Amino acid sequence: MSKEKQSGNGLAIIMMIILFAIISFVTGLGGTFASVMKEQFQASNAMSQLGTFANFIAYAFMGIPSGILLNKIGYKQTALTAIVVGIIGLVVQYLSGTFGSFAVYVLGAFICGFSMCMLNAVVNPMLNTLGGEGKRGNQLIQIGGTFNSVSATFVPVFVGYLVGNAVSPTLKDVSPVLFIAMGLFALVGIVLALVKIPEPSIEKAVKSAVKDKHSALSFRHFVLGAIGIFVYVGVEVGIPNFILVSQTSVDHGGFNKIISDTAIAGSIAGTYWFLMLIGRLCGASLGSKISSKTMLTVASALGMILVVIAIFAPTGKLVSMPVFQSDISFAIVQVPLSWLFLVLCGLCTSIMWGGIFNLAVEGLGKYVKMASGFFMVMVCGGGILPWIQGLVADVSTYMTSYWVIFIALAYLLFYALIGSKNVNKDIPTE
C-alpha cells in the first residue's frame, strides 16, 4: 500500500470516528432534553420521550434509502448529505423553543434521526472495510464505539450544567448544546468536502441489463444479524430506561426513600453508560486479538447471567455502589442489589454492536452497501423493544419485564454460536 493511500485511509478513519461521536451526541439530546420538554411544554412523562422515539423511528423510514444513497452517490457524498440534514434538524429543534411548539421539536428530532441513520450507514461499513474486515475491522468499529460512548457521557453532563438550578428550564437554556452540535457538523462537513477520501471498493460498478437475482437478504447470516441489531439496540436502551422508570415504583423493602431521588437514579443509569465506555475501550484494545464471534458469545452469555441474578435478587437488599455523577466525579450510594447487576450489563452491551455488524456483513462483498442500509432500519428496535418491555411491566412487575431482555440476549448468544455462520458461500459477491 502506498504512503498516499495509507494517509488517505488514515484521514478517512479519523473522519468516520468523529462522525461516530457526533451520532451519539445528537441522538443523546432526545433523552437529556426530556426534563426540559416537561417544563416548557408541560408534557407528560410519555410525551417527554417522543424526541428519542422520533429519532429511532426515523431509522425505519430512512434505512433502505440510506443504502440506495450509498450505491448512487457513494460514502463521502452520503455523509455530506447527512450532515446537511442534521444541521437542518438541529435548527428546527432550536426554532421549536422560539415558537414554543412541542410538535416542531419532535419534527426536528425526526429530521435528525434521518441524518443519524445515514451517518450510521456510512461509518460502520467504511470502518469495517478500511480495517480489512475481520478482527481489524471489528477493532476500528470498537474504537468508533468508544468515542461514541465518550460523547454519550458528555451530553447529559453538559446539558445538566446548562440547566443548572433553573426552576423552569426551556430550550433557550440548552441552546448552546445545539449550536455546538451544528458547529461540529459544519467542521466535519468542510473537512470531508475539501479533502480527498478514498471510497472503499466494496461494490464494483457492473453495467448490465440483467437484474441481480441475489441481495444482502439472500444471506442467512445477514438476515439473522439484522434481527440481532434490532434486539441489541432494544437491550441497550431498555436496561437503563427501566431503572429510571422504576425508581419510585418498586418496593425495595421499605427503602424507597433512599432510592427515590431522581438524581440518584439518573446517576445509576449514567453509570451504566460509563461502563459501556469502559467496555468499548477494552473492546478496542482487544478487537485485533479476539474474534467478533468470541466477543459476542462471552458478552451475551455474561449478560444473561447478570440479568437472571438481577431478576431473582432479594428486593429488600441494598448494597453500596460507586456511581458516576454529573459533575464528573464518583459517589458511593445505596442501591437495590438488582440494580447493581443491571448496571454491570453495560460492560456486556458495550461491544455488541461492532461484533454483530462485523459478523453480519462478513463475506457480503458487493452487497455490503445495501446491507448497511437495511441494518439501519432495524435500529428502530431501540424504540420498539422497550415498549414491549413496558407492556410486560404493566401487567406484572418491572423486574419481571427484564425477561424480555433475557430472551433478547439469548437470541444474541444463538446468533454468535450458530446464526453468524455464512451458509451461502455459493452466492457470487464480486
Secondary structure, DSSP 8 states (H G I E B T S, - for coil): --HHHHHHHHHHHHHHHHHHHHHHHHHHHHHHTHHHHHHHH---HHHHTHHHHHHHHHHHHHHHHHHHHHHHHHHHHHHHHHHHHHHHHHHHHHHHHHHT-HHHHHHHHHHHHHHHHHHHHHHHHHHHHHTTSHHHHHHHHHHHHHHHHHHHHHHHHHHHHHHTT-SS--TTTTHHHHHHHHHHHHHHHHHHHHS-------S-----SS--S--GGG-HHHHHHHHHHHHHHHHHHHHHHHHHHTTTTS--TT-HHHH--HHHHHHHHHHHHHHHHHHHHHHHHHTTTS-HHHHHHHHHHHHHHHHHHHHHS-TT-EEEEEEE-TTS-EEEEEEEHHHHHHHHHHHHHTTHHHHHHHHHHTT-GGGHHHHHHHHHHGGGHHHHHHHHHHHHHHHS-TTTTHHHHHHHHHHHHHIIIIITS---TTS---
